[in-house]
Amino acid sequence: MHLKIAVIGAGNVGAMVASRVIDADLADVVLVDIVPGMAKGKALDISDVRPLVNSSANIIGTENFEDMKGSDIVVITAGLARKPGMSRDDLLKKNSAITKEVSSQVKKYCPSSIVIVVTNPLDVMSYLVMKTTGFDPKKVIGMAGVLDSARFTNALRVRNQNIDQDNVLMMGSHGDTMVPINRSENISEELFSETSELTRNRGAEIVRHLGTGSAYFAPSASVFFMLKAIIKNEKKTMCVSAYLEGQYSEKDIYIGVPAILGVSGVDKIVEIELTEKEKQAFKESARQIREGITHIL
């Protein structure tokens, strides 16, 4: 018997998450979107792939939040995507109103669920979801560091094939103050600096090329691997936006850190030793996130 995942928002990221879950036969999916017919149409299209990949997972599309009742995991992608020239923080006010409404529906229909937040600005929205639902913070997780670390590793690998993926990651905010971490010995200072900058600007670069819309292949893959780690209880260490309660000298904030994911959500925050430079960068990242939080509460 499959678990049930609700994906709220049937835009590019949400639909692609649903598609990846069904293709992998990972869970049943309820795709929810308030745009008439959008979720239903995409769900039918995704459903037709099942014979090709031999999946027995079910998917429905709906405009009715009640249809997601009892979902084990909820993925929130609903919100406005960035437009060219728009920063993540420009989205703050508009997406906080959407996120509050969605969170109240999650609290009503899926009170025992784990929630993965994708809506930007991601760290602030994760905090808002946790506060609005009143859920245990371990069960509300932001997808950020998974994507940013993948982008970082990819940028490094294009220039140096011998990168140890487990020794590079992106901590801090999902934004301009993300904090690159390198514990690999074969990366020069110049390469590290260059690829860190590329990673910070990657989202905006993609938006600029697309003209309308934003990235969705890598973000949806990042969500999928988080879902897999939770559903299969993999106890996998991934960099996610998690709630800190004193770790890294920060508390009452969502920010990107390595964490072990399992069936209960965040099993444990992994504390790695930071250099003085990294500590300062992380502190600045936290300061900017707090600034965003003060605007929405």
Protein Blocks (a to p, Z undefined) as FASTA:
>chain_A
ZZddddehjafklmmmmmmmmmnomaccddddfbghklmmmmmmmmmmmmmnopabdcdd
dfbfklmgoiabdcdfbdcdddehiafklmmmmmmmmmmmmmmmmmmmmmmbccddfbdc
fklmmmmmmmmnopafklpccdfklmmmmmmmmmmmmmomkbcfklgccehjddfkbccd
dfbfkbcfklmmmmmmmmmmmmmmmmmmnopacdfklmmmmmmmmmmmmmnonopacddd
dddehiahiahiacdddddddfkopfbacdddddfklmmmmmmmmmmmmmmmmmmZZ
